[in-house]
Amino acid sequence: MKFSKAKIFQIFSIFLLECVASEEWFTRINKDVENNLNYDKTVSIDSFSKKSKLSCLQICLSFESSCQFFQFSINKRCTIYSALKKECFHGENDIYLRRKKLPRIHFVNGSFVERSQLLNSVSFNLSRNEINLIAPFVFANSNRTTTLDLSFNNLTLIYSKSFYGMINLKTLNLSCNQISQLESDVFKELPSLAILHLGYNSLRYLNGNIFDNLQLLKDINLEFNQIESIEKYTFKNLNKLERIYLNNNNLKSLEPYFQNLESFIYLDISFNQIWFVHNDTFKSLNKVKILKIYMNQITEINSEMFRGASGLERLFINSNKIQKIDENFTQNVANLIHLDISKNNLSLIAPDIFNNLARLENLKLDFCNIKEINLRAQNLSSLIELQIYTNPLGNLTYPLITSQNSSLETLAISYCQLNYIDLNVLRNFTYLKKLNIAGNFLTLSNDTFNGFKSLTTVYAKKDDVQRFTFLYPNITFIIS
């Protein structure tokens, strides 16, 4: 076949697709064609590498009426469109128009989706199209679609049956809209859904049945909404669920929202207004590994707050208003590896508070207004990093932790108003590598760092850094 200079292709689908013949015409876009086009949106179906323009044409035809345009670039990239804004044609010479008109399904503001396009698309992107309504059954024929992105639109309400027919949908992105209401059975027709993005919307309430029937759901993202209320056991019987993001909402209490979550490992409820945590909240979450509850209004940790969370390894409860911690609270979280209680108002650490944490490697107690700390009786042989900086300790004349068999590598005691440190306390930490003592009222002699077996890095004030850099060439001194 020899193409004319006008760049008009006549393609016979009987030759390319081995089906009943019907003539297809593709015209390279030029200025004359441009002036007759009035698409208000760009809707891309797919993009992939192809060896030739003919292969790109074959793909376009395989989408039936969905493909209205195709582009074959000089780097052999084939892109299929059902609509293109006029501006996209300017200066382009590799975009072709298919001479076949598409039926449209209209949304309220004129944005559109073509039904057969939905049928044939495995991954469908409708992000940033100013869509403000999804009519029920609009995706009724989209039983092959696995990914649907409706983010950054103007959606406010999602109706029942909005996703009817999408039986193979695995990822649904509704983030960055203005959604304030979800009908209770809106996700009922999505048995394959694994990832649900609902972040950055205006939700205030979650119905107790909203996630029913989503047996394959793994991730739920609800961050940056305005959620104030969640019905009891909203997250129930979701055997595959692993992660929930509820950070940056308006929750004031943490209730038993969770039940029978066999695979659940991660919960983020930071940046809320939580002041009360029900003792049964974590009752059935024995496999949860990471809990982020920082930046809330909690004033006390009682002995039963984390009952049931026996598998918890990383707890972030910093930046609250905690004044009291029950000395028995660690009995329920004996597998902790990382514990961050910094930026609270503790004043005092009970003598046996960490005694059950034999696996603890990182402990952060900075900015807690602690005036005295004694960890000698604690079973902290696995502790690698201890941060207690910016606390009004005054003096340090006793072992922070039992030095025998200590694994401590990093110690931060800067800005603790220290006038004196018994350096033998620190020398007994055989594996100590990093030491931060800056911002105290210490007078350090030239032999201060003699006897440290593993020390490699010291943070100190400027004058001390200049002096000790010369005296101890094997240690790096850093101004802090």
C-alpha positions in Angstrom: 0.0 0.0 0.0 1.3 3.5 -0.9 0.2 6.4 1.2 -0.6 9.8 -0.4 1.1 13.1 0.6 -2.2 14.1 2.3 -1.4 11.5 4.9 -4.8 9.9 4.7 -4.8 6.2 5.6 -7.4 3.7 4.5 -7.3 0.7 6.7 -9.4 -2.4 6.2 -10.2 -4.1 9.5 -10.7 -7.5 7.7 -7.0 -7.4 7.0 -5.8 -6.2 10.4 -8.2 -7.8 12.8 -9.6 -10.7 10.8 -13.2 -9.7 11.3 -16.0 -8.6 9.0 -14.7 -5.8 6.9 -15.6 -2.2 7.4 -13.5 0.7 6.1 -11.6 2.9 8.6 -10.1 6.3 7.8 -7.4 8.0 9.7 -6.3 11.6 8.9 -3.2 13.3 10.1 -4.3 16.4 12.1 -3.7 19.7 10.3 -4.9 23.2 10.7 -8.0 22.7 8.6 -9.1 19.7 10.7 -8.2 21.5 14.0 -10.8 24.2 13.4 -13.6 21.7 13.2 -12.8 20.1 16.6 -14.3 21.2 19.8 -13.4 18.7 22.5 -13.4 20.3 25.9 -11.3 17.5 27.6 -8.4 15.2 27.0 -9.2 11.5 27.7 -6.3 9.1 27.3 -7.0 5.4 27.1 -3.5 3.9 27.1 0.1 4.4 26.1 2.7 1.8 25.2 5.7 1.2 23.0 5.2 -0.1 19.5 7.6 -0.8 16.6 5.6 0.7 13.8 2.7 3.0 13.0 0.8 0.1 11.6 1.0 -1.7 15.0 -0.4 1.5 16.6 -3.3 1.5 14.2 -4.1 -2.1 15.0 -4.2 -1.3 18.7 -6.5 1.7 18.0 -8.9 -0.5 16.1 -8.9 -3.1 18.8 -10.5 -0.5 21.1 -13.5 -0.4 18.7 -15.2 2.9 19.0 -13.2 4.0 22.0 -10.2 5.1 19.9 -10.9 8.5 18.3 -7.2 9.6 18.0 -3.8 8.0 18.1 -0.3 9.4 18.3 2.8 7.7 17.1 5.8 9.7 18.2 9.4 9.6 16.9 10.5 7.5 19.9 7.9 4.9 18.8 5.5 5.6 21.6 1.9 4.9 20.8 -0.9 6.8 22.7 -4.6 6.1 22.3 -7.2 8.8 23.0 -10.9 9.1 22.9 -10.8 12.9 23.2 -8.2 15.7 22.9 -8.3 19.4 23.6 -7.7 21.5 20.5 -4.6 22.9 22.2 -3.0 19.4 22.0 -2.8 19.6 18.2 -0.8 22.8 18.0 2.5 22.2 16.5 2.1 18.4 16.5 2.4 16.4 13.2 2.1 12.8 14.5 -1.6 12.8 15.7 -4.2 11.1 13.7 -8.0 11.5 13.7 -10.2 8.5 13.3 -13.2 9.2 11.1 -15.7 7.6 13.5 -18.0 9.5 15.8 -18.3 8.5 19.4 -21.5 8.2 21.5 -21.1 10.2 24.7 -22.3 9.7 28.3 -22.7 13.2 29.6 -21.8 14.3 33.1 -23.4 17.4 34.5 -20.7 19.8 33.5 -20.2 18.4 30.0 -17.2 16.1 30.8 -17.8 12.7 29.2 -16.9 9.1 29.1 -17.6 6.8 26.2 -19.3 3.5 27.3 -17.4 1.2 25.0 -14.1 2.8 26.0 -14.9 1.8 29.6 -15.6 -1.7 28.5 -12.2 -2.1 26.9 -10.0 -0.3 29.3 -8.0 -2.2 31.9 -6.7 1.0 33.4 -8.8 4.1 33.2 -7.8 7.6 34.1 -10.4 10.3 34.6 -8.3 12.5 36.9 -8.6 16.3 36.6 -11.6 16.3 34.4 -13.9 18.6 36.5 -16.4 15.7 36.9 -19.0 16.5 39.5 -21.4 13.5 39.1 -21.2 9.8 38.4 -24.5 8.5 37.3 -25.5 5.0 38.5 -24.6 2.2 36.1 -22.3 4.4 34.0 -19.6 1.7 34.4 -22.0 -1.2 33.9 -20.0 -2.7 31.0 -16.6 -2.2 32.5 -16.0 -5.7 33.8 -12.4 -5.7 32.6 -11.3 -2.5 34.4 -8.8 -3.1 37.2 -7.8 0.5 37.9 -10.1 3.6 38.0 -8.7 7.1 38.8 -11.3 9.8 39.5 -9.0 12.0 41.7 -8.8 15.8 41.5 -12.4 16.2 40.3 -15.4 18.0 41.8 -17.3 15.0 43.1 -19.4 15.7 46.2 -21.7 12.6 46.5 -21.2 9.0 45.4 -24.4 7.2 44.7 -25.2 3.5 45.0 -24.6 1.6 41.8 -22.0 4.2 40.7 -19.5 1.4 40.2 -21.9 -1.4 39.3 -20.4 -3.9 36.8 -16.8 -3.3 37.8 -16.3 -6.8 39.2 -12.6 -6.9 38.5 -11.7 -3.4 39.9 -8.7 -3.6 42.2 -7.7 0.1 42.7 -10.2 2.9 43.1 -8.9 6.5 43.5 -11.4 9.1 44.7 -9.0 11.3 46.5 -8.8 15.1 46.2 -12.5 15.7 45.5 -15.1 17.3 47.7 -17.0 14.1 48.7 -19.0 14.6 51.8 -21.4 11.6 51.5 -21.1 8.0 50.5 -24.3 6.0 50.2 -24.0 2.9 52.5 -23.8 0.3 49.7 -21.7 2.3 47.2 -18.8 -0.2 47.2 -21.0 -3.3 47.4 -20.5 -4.2 43.7 -16.7 -4.3 44.0 -15.7 -7.8 45.1 -12.1 -7.5 43.8 -11.3 -4.1 45.3 -7.8 -4.1 47.1 -6.9 -0.4 47.3 -9.3 2.4 48.1 -8.2 6.0 48.1 -10.7 8.5 49.8 -8.2 11.0 51.1 -8.5 14.8 50.8 -12.3 14.9 50.8 -14.9 16.3 53.1 -16.2 13.1 54.8 -17.5 13.6 58.4 -19.1 10.2 59.1 -18.5 6.6 58.3 -21.4 4.2 58.2 -20.9 0.8 59.8 -21.6 -1.1 56.6 -19.7 1.0 54.2 -16.9 -1.6 53.7 -19.0 -4.7 53.9 -18.3 -7.4 51.2 -14.9 -6.0 50.4 -13.1 -9.3 51.3 -10.0 -8.6 49.3 -9.5 -5.0 50.5 -5.9 -4.3 51.7 -5.5 -0.6 52.0 -8.0 2.1 53.0 -6.8 5.7 52.8 -9.1 8.3 54.6 -6.5 10.9 55.4 -7.2 14.6 55.4 -11.0 14.4 55.7 -13.2 15.9 58.4 -14.2 12.6 60.0 -15.7 13.1 63.5 -17.7 9.9 63.9 -17.2 6.3 63.0 -19.8 3.6 63.8 -18.7 0.7 66.0 -17.0 -2.1 64.0 -17.0 -0.2 60.8 -13.8 -2.1 59.9 -14.9 -5.6 60.5 -14.4 -9.0 58.9 -12.0 -7.7 56.3 -9.6 -10.6 56.4 -7.1 -9.1 53.9 -7.0 -5.6 55.3 -3.5 -4.5 56.2 -3.5 -0.7 56.4 -5.8 2.1 57.4 -4.9 5.8 57.1 -7.1 8.0 59.3 -4.6 10.8 60.0 -5.6 14.4 59.8 -9.2 14.2 60.7 -11.4 15.4 63.6 -11.7 12.3 65.7 -12.0 13.1 69.5 -12.1 9.5 70.8 -10.8 6.1 69.6 -13.4 3.4 70.0 -13.7 -0.3 69.0 -13.9 0.3 65.3 -12.0 -2.8 64.4 -13.0 -6.5 64.6 -11.8 -9.7 63.0 -8.9 -8.1 61.0 -6.7 -11.1 60.6 -4.0 -9.4 58.4 -4.0 -5.9 59.9 -0.5 -4.5 60.5 -0.7 -0.6 60.2 -2.8 2.1 61.6 -2.2 5.9 61.3 -4.5 8.1 63.4 -2.1 10.9 63.9 -3.1 14.6 63.7 -6.6 14.2 65.2 -8.1 15.6 68.4 -8.2 12.3 70.3 -8.2 12.6 74.1 -9.9 9.3 75.0 -8.9 5.7 73.9 -11.3 3.0 74.8 -9.7 0.0 76.5 -11.2 -2.4 73.9 -10.0 -0.4 70.8 -7.1 -2.8 70.1 -8.7 -5.9 71.6 -8.6 -7.9 68.4 -5.6 -6.3 66.7 -3.0 -8.8 67.9 -1.1 -8.6 64.6 -0.8 -4.8 64.2 2.9 -3.9 63.9 2.8 -0.1 63.5 0.6 2.4 65.4 0.9 6.2 64.8 -1.2 8.1 67.3 1.0 11.2 67.6 -0.2 14.8 67.5 -3.4 14.3 69.5 -4.7 15.4 73.0 -4.0 12.2 75.1 -3.1 13.0 78.7 -2.6 9.6 80.2 -1.6 6.1 79.2 -3.4 3.6 81.4 -2.4 -0.1 81.9 -5.1 -1.4 79.5 -5.0 1.2 76.7 -3.1 -1.2 74.3 -4.7 -4.4 75.5 -4.8 -6.9 72.6 -2.0 -5.3 70.6 0.5 -8.0 71.6 2.3 -7.9 68.2 2.9 -4.1 68.2 6.5 -3.3 67.3 6.5 0.5 66.6 4.5 2.9 68.7 4.5 6.6 68.0 2.6 8.4 70.7 4.7 11.6 70.8 3.4 15.2 70.7 0.4 14.6 72.9 -0.2 16.0 76.4 0.7 12.9 78.4 1.5 13.6 82.0 1.2 10.1 83.4 2.1 6.6 82.2 1.0 3.5 84.2 4.0 1.4 84.9 2.1 -1.7 83.7 1.2 -0.4 80.3 4.1 -2.3 78.6 2.8 -5.7 79.7 0.5 -5.5 76.7 3.1 -4.4 74.2 6.1 -6.5 75.2 7.3 -6.9 71.6 8.0 -3.2 71.0 11.2 -2.4 69.1 10.6 1.4 68.7 8.9 3.6 71.2 8.5 7.4 70.8 7.0 9.3 73.7 8.8 12.5 73.0 7.2 16.0 73.3 4.9 15.2 76.2 4.9 16.5 79.8 6.0 13.5 81.8 8.3 15.1 84.4 8.9 11.7 86.0 9.6 8.2 84.6 8.5 5.4 86.9 11.4 3.0 87.9 9.9 -0.1 86.2 8.0 1.4 83.3 10.1 -0.2 80.6 10.9 -3.4 82.3 8.9 -5.6 79.9 10.6 -4.3 76.8 13.5 -6.7 76.3 13.3 -6.2 72.5 13.3 -2.4 72.6 16.0 -0.9 70.3 14.9 2.8 70.0 13.6 4.9 72.8 12.7 8.6 72.4 12.0 10.7 75.5 13.2 14.1 74.3 11.2 17.3 75.1 9.3 15.7 78.0 10.2 18.0 80.9 11.8 15.0 82.7 13.8 16.1 85.7 15.1 12.7 86.7 15.5 9.4 84.9 16.7 6.1 86.1 16.7 3.1 83.8 19.1 0.9 85.7 16.6 -1.7 86.8 15.0 -1.9 83.4 15.6 -4.9 81.1 16.9 -2.8 78.1 19.8 -4.9 76.9 18.7 -4.6 73.3 18.5 -0.8 73.4 20.6 0.7 70.5 19.4 4.4 70.6 18.4 6.5 73.5 17.2 10.1 73.0 16.5 12.2 76.1 17.7 15.5 74.9 16.1 18.8 76.0 15.0 17.7 79.4 16.0 19.6 82.6 18.1 16.7 84.1 20.7 18.9 85.8 23.3 16.2 86.7 24.1 12.7 85.5 25.9 10.9 88.2 24.2 7.4 87.8 24.0 4.8 85.1 21.1 5.6 82.7 20.8 1.9 82.0 22.6 -1.2 83.4 25.8 -1.1 81.5 26.5 -4.8 81.6 25.7 -6.4 78.2 24.4 -3.0 77.0 24.0 -2.7 73.2 23.7 1.2 73.3 25.2 2.8 70.2 23.6 6.3 70.2 23.0 8.5 73.2 21.5 12.0 72.9 21.7 14.1 76.1 22.1 17.5 74.6 20.4 20.6 76.1 19.6 18.9 79.4 21.0 21.7 81.6 23.8 19.3 82.7 26.4 20.8 84.9 28.2 17.4 85.5 28.5 14.0 83.9 30.2 11.0 85.4 32.1 10.0 82.3 32.7 6.5 83.6 29.0 6.0 83.2 29.4 6.6 79.5 32.7 4.7 79.1 31.0 1.6 80.3 28.9 1.5 77.1 31.2 -0.7 75.1 29.4 -0.2 71.8 28.7 3.6 72.1 29.4 5.2 68.7 27.5 8.5 68.7 27.3 10.9 71.6 25.5 14.3 71.6 26.3 16.4 74.6 25.9 19.9 73.0 24.0 22.7 74.7 24.9 21.8 78.3 26.9 23.7 81.0 29.8 21.2 81.0 33.5 22.0 81.4 35.3 19.3 79.5 39.0 18.4 80.1 41.4 17.3 77.4 41.1 13.6 78.6 37.3 13.6 78.4 37.1 11.1 75.6 39.9 8.8 76.7 38.7 5.2 77.4 35.8 5.2 74.9 36.1 1.9 73.0 33.9 2.5 70.0 33.1 6.2 69.9 33.2 7.7 66.4 31.0 10.8 66.5 30.5 13.5 69.1 28.2 16.6 68.9 29.4 19.5 71.0 29.7 23.2 71.1 32.0 25.1 68.7 35.0 25.7 71.1 35.1 22.1 72.2 34.9 20.8 68.6 37.9 22.8 67.5 40.0 21.6 70.5 39.0 17.9 70.5 39.4 17.6 66.7 43.1 18.0 67.2 43.3 15.8 70.3 41.2 12.9 69.0 41.8 12.4 65.2 39.9 9.1 65.2 36.7 10.8 66.4 34.5 13.1 64.3 33.4 16.2 66.2 30.4 18.1 64.9 29.2 21.5 66.0 25.7 21.4 67.4 
